[in-house]
Amino acid sequence: MKKKSSPEHHLQLRVRELAQLFNSMDPTPFLNKDLDREAEAFIETWAAEFKSGSRLRITIHLEHLPAEGEPNAIVAEAIHNYFDHKAGLVRGELKYLLRDGRISLLIGISFLSVCLILADVTRQLGADPVINIARESLVIGGWVAMWRPMQIFLYDWWPLLRSIRVYKSISRAHVRVVQGK
């Protein structure tokens, strides 16, 4: 059987000089430097369009090559480091979100249990309309307490996981720098 290879996608960026790719306010060396916000957003948006097993290629066309250093190695390592770092930050966000979800779930289940027990107690008090309203309010309030953990475990975690996958994909992209427009 022939193994299917992952699709390959190619992005071509055109800049006058290497410094345009990086945040000019960041004083750190190129390998640890933040990317320019617009360049970062452009690369992320492009990469997010593709499935997570896709092979990414980024070609940066420089009008003026730097006088010193090997731009291929510098830019590739800088982009890989930057997006690997971003993946780590989002991984940390995911870890804290899931921790908050577990805590919220424990609180929600506890509160729901108390509300359901109290609603059962009110059922034994009779069928007075005020008691019925109190009982239904306890049931509704108990289930509302489950809203946040349900939101976390059903919806909030997967956009973060998608971001991690995009960042990891970019951090493994083949990056090369060429001279010319």
Biotite code that builds the C-alpha atoms (Angstrom):
import biotite.structure as struc

atoms = struc.array([
    struc.Atom([0.000, 0.000, 0.000], chain_id="A", res_id=1, res_name="MET", atom_name="CA", element="C"),
    struc.Atom([1.133, 3.474, -0.820], chain_id="A", res_id=2, res_name="LYS", atom_name="CA", element="C"),
    struc.Atom([1.243, 5.880, 2.104], chain_id="A", res_id=3, res_name="LYS", atom_name="CA", element="C"),
    struc.Atom([-0.500, 9.168, 1.388], chain_id="A", res_id=4, res_name="LYS", atom_name="CA", element="C"),
    struc.Atom([1.747, 12.143, 1.989], chain_id="A", res_id=5, res_name="SER", atom_name="CA", element="C"),
    struc.Atom([0.499, 15.213, 3.797], chain_id="A", res_id=6, res_name="SER", atom_name="CA", element="C"),
    struc.Atom([-0.536, 18.145, 1.632], chain_id="A", res_id=7, res_name="PRO", atom_name="CA", element="C"),
    struc.Atom([2.018, 20.926, 1.316], chain_id="A", res_id=8, res_name="GLU", atom_name="CA", element="C"),
    struc.Atom([1.124, 24.609, 1.441], chain_id="A", res_id=9, res_name="HIS", atom_name="CA", element="C"),
    struc.Atom([3.416, 27.464, 0.521], chain_id="A", res_id=10, res_name="HIS", atom_name="CA", element="C"),
    struc.Atom([3.400, 31.057, 1.787], chain_id="A", res_id=11, res_name="LEU", atom_name="CA", element="C"),
    struc.Atom([5.517, 33.723, 0.162], chain_id="A", res_id=12, res_name="GLN", atom_name="CA", element="C"),
    struc.Atom([6.271, 36.912, 2.068], chain_id="A", res_id=13, res_name="LEU", atom_name="CA", element="C"),
    struc.Atom([7.927, 39.895, 0.466], chain_id="A", res_id=14, res_name="ARG", atom_name="CA", element="C"),
    struc.Atom([9.808, 42.428, 2.597], chain_id="A", res_id=15, res_name="VAL", atom_name="CA", element="C"),
    struc.Atom([12.474, 45.036, 1.953], chain_id="A", res_id=16, res_name="ARG", atom_name="CA", element="C"),
    struc.Atom([14.667, 44.049, 4.887], chain_id="A", res_id=17, res_name="GLU", atom_name="CA", element="C"),
    struc.Atom([14.785, 41.415, 7.588], chain_id="A", res_id=18, res_name="LEU", atom_name="CA", element="C"),
    struc.Atom([13.933, 43.871, 10.372], chain_id="A", res_id=19, res_name="ALA", atom_name="CA", element="C"),
    struc.Atom([10.411, 44.269, 8.949], chain_id="A", res_id=20, res_name="GLN", atom_name="CA", element="C"),
    struc.Atom([9.544, 40.761, 10.130], chain_id="A", res_id=21, res_name="LEU", atom_name="CA", element="C"),
    struc.Atom([10.331, 41.528, 13.749], chain_id="A", res_id=22, res_name="PHE", atom_name="CA", element="C"),
    struc.Atom([8.896, 43.765, 16.441], chain_id="A", res_id=23, res_name="ASN", atom_name="CA", element="C"),
    struc.Atom([11.075, 46.860, 16.486], chain_id="A", res_id=24, res_name="SER", atom_name="CA", element="C"),
    struc.Atom([10.304, 47.476, 20.187], chain_id="A", res_id=25, res_name="MET", atom_name="CA", element="C"),
    struc.Atom([11.708, 44.098, 21.238], chain_id="A", res_id=26, res_name="ASP", atom_name="CA", element="C"),
    struc.Atom([15.373, 44.498, 22.269], chain_id="A", res_id=27, res_name="PRO", atom_name="CA", element="C"),
    struc.Atom([16.190, 40.763, 22.320], chain_id="A", res_id=28, res_name="THR", atom_name="CA", element="C"),
    struc.Atom([18.373, 39.123, 19.649], chain_id="A", res_id=29, res_name="PRO", atom_name="CA", element="C"),
    struc.Atom([16.772, 37.801, 16.451], chain_id="A", res_id=30, res_name="PHE", atom_name="CA", element="C"),
    struc.Atom([16.471, 34.185, 17.633], chain_id="A", res_id=31, res_name="LEU", atom_name="CA", element="C"),
    struc.Atom([14.272, 35.201, 20.568], chain_id="A", res_id=32, res_name="ASN", atom_name="CA", element="C"),
    struc.Atom([12.690, 38.278, 19.064], chain_id="A", res_id=33, res_name="LYS", atom_name="CA", element="C"),
    struc.Atom([8.933, 38.740, 18.740], chain_id="A", res_id=34, res_name="ASP", atom_name="CA", element="C"),
    struc.Atom([7.581, 38.833, 15.233], chain_id="A", res_id=35, res_name="LEU", atom_name="CA", element="C"),
    struc.Atom([5.941, 41.977, 13.938], chain_id="A", res_id=36, res_name="ASP", atom_name="CA", element="C"),
    struc.Atom([2.236, 41.779, 14.866], chain_id="A", res_id=37, res_name="ARG", atom_name="CA", element="C"),
    struc.Atom([1.070, 42.078, 11.276], chain_id="A", res_id=38, res_name="GLU", atom_name="CA", element="C"),
    struc.Atom([3.529, 39.452, 10.032], chain_id="A", res_id=39, res_name="ALA", atom_name="CA", element="C"),
    struc.Atom([2.552, 37.133, 12.888], chain_id="A", res_id=40, res_name="GLU", atom_name="CA", element="C"),
    struc.Atom([-1.184, 37.578, 12.219], chain_id="A", res_id=41, res_name="ALA", atom_name="CA", element="C"),
    struc.Atom([-0.673, 37.037, 8.494], chain_id="A", res_id=42, res_name="PHE", atom_name="CA", element="C"),
    struc.Atom([1.283, 33.803, 9.016], chain_id="A", res_id=43, res_name="ILE", atom_name="CA", element="C"),
    struc.Atom([-1.199, 32.506, 11.637], chain_id="A", res_id=44, res_name="GLU", atom_name="CA", element="C"),
    struc.Atom([-4.238, 33.269, 9.488], chain_id="A", res_id=45, res_name="THR", atom_name="CA", element="C"),
    struc.Atom([-2.646, 31.570, 6.509], chain_id="A", res_id=46, res_name="TRP", atom_name="CA", element="C"),
    struc.Atom([-1.635, 28.467, 8.497], chain_id="A", res_id=47, res_name="ALA", atom_name="CA", element="C"),
    struc.Atom([-5.018, 28.171, 10.240], chain_id="A", res_id=48, res_name="ALA", atom_name="CA", element="C"),
    struc.Atom([-6.690, 27.474, 6.886], chain_id="A", res_id=49, res_name="GLU", atom_name="CA", element="C"),
    struc.Atom([-5.046, 24.065, 6.567], chain_id="A", res_id=50, res_name="PHE", atom_name="CA", element="C"),
    struc.Atom([-5.545, 20.718, 8.258], chain_id="A", res_id=51, res_name="LYS", atom_name="CA", element="C"),
    struc.Atom([-3.217, 19.901, 11.129], chain_id="A", res_id=52, res_name="SER", atom_name="CA", element="C"),
    struc.Atom([-0.952, 17.399, 9.350], chain_id="A", res_id=53, res_name="GLY", atom_name="CA", element="C"),
    struc.Atom([-0.185, 19.709, 6.468], chain_id="A", res_id=54, res_name="SER", atom_name="CA", element="C"),
    struc.Atom([3.403, 20.522, 5.643], chain_id="A", res_id=55, res_name="ARG", atom_name="CA", element="C"),
    struc.Atom([4.016, 24.256, 5.582], chain_id="A", res_id=56, res_name="LEU", atom_name="CA", element="C"),
    struc.Atom([6.652, 26.101, 3.580], chain_id="A", res_id=57, res_name="ARG", atom_name="CA", element="C"),
    struc.Atom([7.410, 29.762, 4.100], chain_id="A", res_id=58, res_name="ILE", atom_name="CA", element="C"),
    struc.Atom([9.570, 31.622, 1.620], chain_id="A", res_id=59, res_name="THR", atom_name="CA", element="C"),
    struc.Atom([10.623, 35.136, 2.539], chain_id="A", res_id=60, res_name="ILE", atom_name="CA", element="C"),
    struc.Atom([11.718, 37.311, -0.347], chain_id="A", res_id=61, res_name="HIS", atom_name="CA", element="C"),
    struc.Atom([14.137, 40.004, 0.843], chain_id="A", res_id=62, res_name="LEU", atom_name="CA", element="C"),
    struc.Atom([15.017, 42.954, -1.333], chain_id="A", res_id=63, res_name="GLU", atom_name="CA", element="C"),
    struc.Atom([18.180, 43.525, 0.690], chain_id="A", res_id=64, res_name="HIS", atom_name="CA", element="C"),
    struc.Atom([20.009, 40.592, 2.265], chain_id="A", res_id=65, res_name="LEU", atom_name="CA", element="C"),
    struc.Atom([21.763, 41.411, 5.541], chain_id="A", res_id=66, res_name="PRO", atom_name="CA", element="C"),
    struc.Atom([25.509, 42.078, 5.298], chain_id="A", res_id=67, res_name="ALA", atom_name="CA", element="C"),
    struc.Atom([26.270, 39.618, 8.113], chain_id="A", res_id=68, res_name="GLU", atom_name="CA", element="C"),
    struc.Atom([24.966, 36.224, 9.081], chain_id="A", res_id=69, res_name="GLY", atom_name="CA", element="C"),
    struc.Atom([23.081, 33.504, 7.269], chain_id="A", res_id=70, res_name="GLU", atom_name="CA", element="C"),
    struc.Atom([19.488, 34.785, 6.916], chain_id="A", res_id=71, res_name="PRO", atom_name="CA", element="C"),
    struc.Atom([18.025, 31.311, 6.234], chain_id="A", res_id=72, res_name="ASN", atom_name="CA", element="C"),
    struc.Atom([19.164, 29.892, 9.561], chain_id="A", res_id=73, res_name="ALA", atom_name="CA", element="C"),
    struc.Atom([18.434, 33.066, 11.541], chain_id="A", res_id=74, res_name="ILE", atom_name="CA", element="C"),
    struc.Atom([14.903, 33.565, 10.212], chain_id="A", res_id=75, res_name="VAL", atom_name="CA", element="C"),
    struc.Atom([13.964, 29.881, 10.317], chain_id="A", res_id=76, res_name="ALA", atom_name="CA", element="C"),
    struc.Atom([15.110, 29.529, 13.914], chain_id="A", res_id=77, res_name="GLU", atom_name="CA", element="C"),
    struc.Atom([13.463, 32.815, 14.931], chain_id="A", res_id=78, res_name="ALA", atom_name="CA", element="C"),
    struc.Atom([10.095, 31.805, 13.423], chain_id="A", res_id=79, res_name="ILE", atom_name="CA", element="C"),
    struc.Atom([10.311, 28.288, 14.843], chain_id="A", res_id=80, res_name="HIS", atom_name="CA", element="C"),
    struc.Atom([11.248, 29.590, 18.322], chain_id="A", res_id=81, res_name="ASN", atom_name="CA", element="C"),
    struc.Atom([8.534, 32.236, 18.286], chain_id="A", res_id=82, res_name="TYR", atom_name="CA", element="C"),
    struc.Atom([5.672, 29.922, 17.338], chain_id="A", res_id=83, res_name="PHE", atom_name="CA", element="C"),
    struc.Atom([6.944, 27.117, 19.570], chain_id="A", res_id=84, res_name="ASP", atom_name="CA", element="C"),
    struc.Atom([6.902, 29.622, 22.440], chain_id="A", res_id=85, res_name="HIS", atom_name="CA", element="C"),
    struc.Atom([3.355, 30.701, 21.522], chain_id="A", res_id=86, res_name="LYS", atom_name="CA", element="C"),
    struc.Atom([2.246, 27.052, 21.486], chain_id="A", res_id=87, res_name="ALA", atom_name="CA", element="C"),
    struc.Atom([3.681, 26.663, 24.987], chain_id="A", res_id=88, res_name="GLY", atom_name="CA", element="C"),
    struc.Atom([1.838, 29.751, 26.225], chain_id="A", res_id=89, res_name="LEU", atom_name="CA", element="C"),
    struc.Atom([-1.484, 28.519, 24.856], chain_id="A", res_id=90, res_name="VAL", atom_name="CA", element="C"),
    struc.Atom([-0.784, 25.036, 26.255], chain_id="A", res_id=91, res_name="ARG", atom_name="CA", element="C"),
    struc.Atom([-0.468, 26.734, 29.658], chain_id="A", res_id=92, res_name="GLY", atom_name="CA", element="C"),
    struc.Atom([-3.778, 28.568, 29.083], chain_id="A", res_id=93, res_name="GLU", atom_name="CA", element="C"),
    struc.Atom([-5.414, 25.241, 28.237], chain_id="A", res_id=94, res_name="LEU", atom_name="CA", element="C"),
    struc.Atom([-3.993, 23.636, 31.372], chain_id="A", res_id=95, res_name="LYS", atom_name="CA", element="C"),
    struc.Atom([-5.398, 26.435, 33.559], chain_id="A", res_id=96, res_name="TYR", atom_name="CA", element="C"),
    struc.Atom([-8.735, 26.419, 31.745], chain_id="A", res_id=97, res_name="LEU", atom_name="CA", element="C"),
    struc.Atom([-9.148, 22.682, 32.329], chain_id="A", res_id=98, res_name="LEU", atom_name="CA", element="C"),
    struc.Atom([-8.113, 23.105, 35.975], chain_id="A", res_id=99, res_name="ARG", atom_name="CA", element="C"),
    struc.Atom([-10.727, 25.854, 36.350], chain_id="A", res_id=100, res_name="ASP", atom_name="CA", element="C"),
    struc.Atom([-13.218, 23.546, 34.639], chain_id="A", res_id=101, res_name="GLY", atom_name="CA", element="C"),
    struc.Atom([-12.565, 20.769, 37.142], chain_id="A", res_id=102, res_name="ARG", atom_name="CA", element="C"),
    struc.Atom([-12.945, 23.181, 40.077], chain_id="A", res_id=103, res_name="ILE", atom_name="CA", element="C"),
    struc.Atom([-16.099, 24.672, 38.535], chain_id="A", res_id=104, res_name="SER", atom_name="CA", element="C"),
    struc.Atom([-17.463, 21.174, 37.984], chain_id="A", res_id=105, res_name="LEU", atom_name="CA", element="C"),
    struc.Atom([-16.933, 20.240, 41.650], chain_id="A", res_id=106, res_name="LEU", atom_name="CA", element="C"),
    struc.Atom([-18.571, 23.475, 42.797], chain_id="A", res_id=107, res_name="ILE", atom_name="CA", element="C"),
    struc.Atom([-21.412, 23.073, 40.289], chain_id="A", res_id=108, res_name="GLY", atom_name="CA", element="C"),
    struc.Atom([-22.147, 19.470, 41.209], chain_id="A", res_id=109, res_name="ILE", atom_name="CA", element="C"),
    struc.Atom([-22.064, 20.334, 44.922], chain_id="A", res_id=110, res_name="SER", atom_name="CA", element="C"),
    struc.Atom([-24.394, 23.291, 44.454], chain_id="A", res_id=111, res_name="PHE", atom_name="CA", element="C"),
    struc.Atom([-26.706, 21.310, 42.174], chain_id="A", res_id=112, res_name="LEU", atom_name="CA", element="C"),
    struc.Atom([-26.860, 18.494, 44.752], chain_id="A", res_id=113, res_name="SER", atom_name="CA", element="C"),
    struc.Atom([-27.796, 20.914, 47.532], chain_id="A", res_id=114, res_name="VAL", atom_name="CA", element="C"),
    struc.Atom([-30.417, 22.571, 45.315], chain_id="A", res_id=115, res_name="CYS", atom_name="CA", element="C"),
    struc.Atom([-31.961, 19.224, 44.340], chain_id="A", res_id=116, res_name="LEU", atom_name="CA", element="C"),
    struc.Atom([-32.050, 18.064, 47.968], chain_id="A", res_id=117, res_name="ILE", atom_name="CA", element="C"),
    struc.Atom([-33.725, 21.331, 49.009], chain_id="A", res_id=118, res_name="LEU", atom_name="CA", element="C"),
    struc.Atom([-36.166, 21.058, 46.093], chain_id="A", res_id=119, res_name="ALA", atom_name="CA", element="C"),
    struc.Atom([-37.061, 17.541, 47.262], chain_id="A", res_id=120, res_name="ASP", atom_name="CA", element="C"),
    struc.Atom([-37.605, 18.871, 50.803], chain_id="A", res_id=121, res_name="VAL", atom_name="CA", element="C"),
    struc.Atom([-39.919, 21.595, 49.460], chain_id="A", res_id=122, res_name="THR", atom_name="CA", element="C"),
    struc.Atom([-41.926, 18.942, 47.575], chain_id="A", res_id=123, res_name="ARG", atom_name="CA", element="C"),
    struc.Atom([-42.810, 17.409, 50.941], chain_id="A", res_id=124, res_name="GLN", atom_name="CA", element="C"),
    struc.Atom([-44.118, 20.777, 52.207], chain_id="A", res_id=125, res_name="LEU", atom_name="CA", element="C"),
    struc.Atom([-47.118, 20.660, 49.908], chain_id="A", res_id=126, res_name="GLY", atom_name="CA", element="C"),
    struc.Atom([-48.389, 22.028, 46.634], chain_id="A", res_id=127, res_name="ALA", atom_name="CA", element="C"),
    struc.Atom([-48.647, 25.722, 47.532], chain_id="A", res_id=128, res_name="ASP", atom_name="CA", element="C"),
    struc.Atom([-47.822, 27.918, 44.456], chain_id="A", res_id=129, res_name="PRO", atom_name="CA", element="C"),
    struc.Atom([-45.082, 29.755, 46.379], chain_id="A", res_id=130, res_name="VAL", atom_name="CA", element="C"),
    struc.Atom([-43.482, 26.454, 47.374], chain_id="A", res_id=131, res_name="ILE", atom_name="CA", element="C"),
    struc.Atom([-43.720, 25.242, 43.757], chain_id="A", res_id=132, res_name="ASN", atom_name="CA", element="C"),
    struc.Atom([-41.960, 28.424, 42.580], chain_id="A", res_id=133, res_name="ILE", atom_name="CA", element="C"),
    struc.Atom([-39.256, 27.948, 45.236], chain_id="A", res_id=134, res_name="ALA", atom_name="CA", element="C"),
    struc.Atom([-38.782, 24.296, 44.224], chain_id="A", res_id=135, res_name="ARG", atom_name="CA", element="C"),
    struc.Atom([-38.516, 25.090, 40.501], chain_id="A", res_id=136, res_name="GLU", atom_name="CA", element="C"),
    struc.Atom([-36.176, 28.015, 41.265], chain_id="A", res_id=137, res_name="SER", atom_name="CA", element="C"),
    struc.Atom([-33.895, 25.688, 43.213], chain_id="A", res_id=138, res_name="LEU", atom_name="CA", element="C"),
    struc.Atom([-33.812, 23.175, 40.334], chain_id="A", res_id=139, res_name="VAL", atom_name="CA", element="C"),
    struc.Atom([-33.139, 25.878, 37.740], chain_id="A", res_id=140, res_name="ILE", atom_name="CA", element="C"),
    struc.Atom([-30.517, 27.581, 39.939], chain_id="A", res_id=141, res_name="GLY", atom_name="CA", element="C"),
    struc.Atom([-28.756, 24.270, 40.489], chain_id="A", res_id=142, res_name="GLY", atom_name="CA", element="C"),
    struc.Atom([-28.541, 23.583, 36.775], chain_id="A", res_id=143, res_name="TRP", atom_name="CA", element="C"),
    struc.Atom([-27.425, 27.142, 36.027], chain_id="A", res_id=144, res_name="VAL", atom_name="CA", element="C"),
    struc.Atom([-24.469, 26.489, 38.351], chain_id="A", res_id=145, res_name="ALA", atom_name="CA", element="C"),
    struc.Atom([-23.400, 23.793, 35.880], chain_id="A", res_id=146, res_name="MET", atom_name="CA", element="C"),
    struc.Atom([-23.273, 26.310, 33.012], chain_id="A", res_id=147, res_name="TRP", atom_name="CA", element="C"),
    struc.Atom([-19.606, 27.280, 33.344], chain_id="A", res_id=148, res_name="ARG", atom_name="CA", element="C"),
    struc.Atom([-18.111, 23.777, 33.643], chain_id="A", res_id=149, res_name="PRO", atom_name="CA", element="C"),
    struc.Atom([-20.272, 22.637, 30.735], chain_id="A", res_id=150, res_name="MET", atom_name="CA", element="C"),
    struc.Atom([-19.112, 25.607, 28.661], chain_id="A", res_id=151, res_name="GLN", atom_name="CA", element="C"),
    struc.Atom([-15.470, 24.841, 29.444], chain_id="A", res_id=152, res_name="ILE", atom_name="CA", element="C"),
    struc.Atom([-15.662, 21.103, 28.733], chain_id="A", res_id=153, res_name="PHE", atom_name="CA", element="C"),
    struc.Atom([-17.935, 21.370, 25.696], chain_id="A", res_id=154, res_name="LEU", atom_name="CA", element="C"),
    struc.Atom([-16.722, 24.516, 23.935], chain_id="A", res_id=155, res_name="TYR", atom_name="CA", element="C"),
    struc.Atom([-13.866, 26.547, 25.417], chain_id="A", res_id=156, res_name="ASP", atom_name="CA", element="C"),
    struc.Atom([-10.991, 24.055, 25.196], chain_id="A", res_id=157, res_name="TRP", atom_name="CA", element="C"),
    struc.Atom([-11.004, 23.139, 21.513], chain_id="A", res_id=158, res_name="TRP", atom_name="CA", element="C"),
    struc.Atom([-10.218, 26.627, 20.079], chain_id="A", res_id=159, res_name="PRO", atom_name="CA", element="C"),
    struc.Atom([-7.117, 26.617, 22.295], chain_id="A", res_id=160, res_name="LEU", atom_name="CA", element="C"),
    struc.Atom([-6.177, 23.152, 21.069], chain_id="A", res_id=161, res_name="LEU", atom_name="CA", element="C"),
    struc.Atom([-6.630, 24.350, 17.477], chain_id="A", res_id=162, res_name="ARG", atom_name="CA", element="C"),
    struc.Atom([-4.314, 27.314, 18.160], chain_id="A", res_id=163, res_name="SER", atom_name="CA", element="C"),
    struc.Atom([-1.684, 24.989, 19.645], chain_id="A", res_id=164, res_name="ILE", atom_name="CA", element="C"),
    struc.Atom([-1.843, 22.807, 16.532], chain_id="A", res_id=165, res_name="ARG", atom_name="CA", element="C"),
    struc.Atom([-1.490, 25.825, 14.228], chain_id="A", res_id=166, res_name="VAL", atom_name="CA", element="C"),
    struc.Atom([1.480, 27.187, 16.216], chain_id="A", res_id=167, res_name="TYR", atom_name="CA", element="C"),
    struc.Atom([3.189, 23.791, 16.308], chain_id="A", res_id=168, res_name="LYS", atom_name="CA", element="C"),
    struc.Atom([2.634, 23.415, 12.588], chain_id="A", res_id=169, res_name="SER", atom_name="CA", element="C"),
    struc.Atom([4.237, 26.803, 11.929], chain_id="A", res_id=170, res_name="ILE", atom_name="CA", element="C"),
    struc.Atom([7.077, 25.995, 14.329], chain_id="A", res_id=171, res_name="SER", atom_name="CA", element="C"),
    struc.Atom([7.905, 22.985, 12.101], chain_id="A", res_id=172, res_name="ARG", atom_name="CA", element="C"),
    struc.Atom([7.483, 24.837, 8.798], chain_id="A", res_id=173, res_name="ALA", atom_name="CA", element="C"),
    struc.Atom([10.287, 24.791, 6.270], chain_id="A", res_id=174, res_name="HIS", atom_name="CA", element="C"),
    struc.Atom([11.478, 28.414, 6.149], chain_id="A", res_id=175, res_name="VAL", atom_name="CA", element="C"),
    struc.Atom([13.858, 29.843, 3.596], chain_id="A", res_id=176, res_name="ARG", atom_name="CA", element="C"),
    struc.Atom([15.003, 33.313, 2.677], chain_id="A", res_id=177, res_name="VAL", atom_name="CA", element="C"),
    struc.Atom([15.711, 34.336, -0.893], chain_id="A", res_id=178, res_name="VAL", atom_name="CA", element="C"),
    struc.Atom([16.848, 37.578, -2.393], chain_id="A", res_id=179, res_name="GLN", atom_name="CA", element="C"),
    struc.Atom([14.550, 39.353, -4.796], chain_id="A", res_id=180, res_name="GLY", atom_name="CA", element="C"),
    struc.Atom([11.079, 40.709, -5.086], chain_id="A", res_id=181, res_name="LYS", atom_name="CA", element="C"),
])
